[in-house]
Amino acid sequence: MGGQKSVVVMGALNVSPESFHAGSVYRDRGTLVDAALEMVEAGASIIDVGARSTAPYLETEISDEEECRRLSAAVEAIVGKVAVPVSADTTRPEPARAALESGARILNDVHGLRDREVARLAAEHDVGLILMAFPDSDGRGAQPPVVRVRILLAACLDRARAAGVADERVVLDPGIGFFRDEAVAWDVHDVDVLARLRELRDVGRPLCVGVSRKSFVGAITDRPATADRLAGSLAATAAAVLNGAALIRTHDVRDTVDAVRVAERIARVARDG
């Protein structure tokens, strides 16, 4: 993962009714597959499927069994229908195992491999990993946001290495939208990290950034409804690309691909002259 020169766009699909953005939820197999195919046609290089919402401000708990059922069915429906890898967005070992056995080739773990069994499964199946800087109580308020995120990302990479996962299989995610209980307001935190994204690149792995429809966009634009946050999301996406993001996760592939291509063209000229 992360070997391509162009910024990669990953389409996000959910089969979890609890998800924060209702427009990303697909309740039946046919519409899910159609949405995945449309995303690939629009330029998605990865399809990321989630069966349990990870939004930190919502009541989203479901059983392992329910997440396994939802996730394995969704992955199985998409794999073989699309010509790109399918990623499973999960933090728990049994759903991860079910997704891998159904054909997923990437695990997107917002807990950053804190569960050793998820790490073991990733190494055993030789799959790619997207590991997020999930907040904990250590260092809360003690460091600037980007410094704290950098420490958490380095710990993610250390856990992957300890499990025997090669560095080239790991992409790191700064966790935009997840730092809700910090010394600074969450929207201030997210903007600070995006503005200083380049300071995270020395951790040594490509960065995946997910800003699509998120709360900080709503706070800045005064758009409480996720359906009204596309323009703000595209602006934040362009900023992320200009600041060095290698992978963009989005609910809106077609519009995001356009924003990414323009931003990376500008970034290339700024870099190369």
C-alpha positions, 0 to 999 in steps of 0.5 A, a space after each residue: 500500500 502507498 506505492 502509487 505516486 498519485 493520491 489514492 481515493 477510497 470510497 466509504 460504504 456502510 451497512 450500519 444504520 447507526 452511521 453518522 452520515 445516512 447517505 453512506 448507508 446501504 441496506 440491501 445487497 443490490 444497492 450496495 454493489 451498485 454503489 461500489 461499482 459507481 465508486 470504482 467507475 468514478 475513480 475509487 482505487 479502494 472500497 472501504 466497507 463498515 458494519 459498525 459506526 465508529 463515530 465517537 459521539 454516537 451510541 453505536 454498540 452492536 454485538 460481535 455477531 451482528 457486526 460479523 454478519 453485516 460485514 462478511 455479507 457486505 464484503 462477500 457481495 462486493 468482492 469479485 464485482 469490483 476490480 479494486 481491493 476491498 477494505 474492512 472498517 473494523 476494530 474487533 477480531 471476529 469481524 476482522 476474521 469474517 471479513 478476511 475470509 470473505 475476501 477483504 484485503 485491507 483492514 481499516 482499524 481506527 483503534 490502531 491495532 490495540 487488539 493484539 488478535 487483530 494484529 495477528 490476523 493482519 500478519 497471518 493473512 498478509 493484508 494491508 493496514 490503515 491504522 488510526 491515531 485513536 485518542 487515549 488519556 495519556 498526554 491529553 492536553 499536554 502536547 499540541 494536537 499534531 505532536 500528540 497525533 504523531 506519538 499515537 501514529 508512531 505507536 501504531 506503526 510499532 504495534 504493526 512491526 511487533 506483529 510482523 507486518 511489513 512497513 510497506 503494508 501500513 498506511 497511517 490515519 491522523 484521526 480527524 473527527 475522533 479527538 473529542 475530549 481534548 484541551 482544545 475544541 474538537 474543530 480547532 484540533 482537527 484544523 490544527 492537524 490538517 494544517 500541520 499534516 506535513 509534520 506527521 510524514 516523518 513517522 515514515 508511512 503514507 497518510 490516509 485522511 478522512 474529512 468527508 462530511 465530518 463535524 468540524 466541517 459543519 462547525 466551520 460552515 454552520 452546516 449541522 446536517 451532514 447532507 449539506 457538508 459536501 463543499 466544505 468536505 471538498 475544501 478540506 480534502 484539497 487542503 489535505 492533499 496540498 499538505 501531503 495526504 496520500 490517501 483520501 477516504 470519502 463518501 463522495 467519490 466523483 466530486 472528491 476525485 476532481 478536488 484531489 486531482 486539481 489539488 495534487 496538480 497544484 502541489 506538484 507545481 509547488 514542489 517541482 516548480 
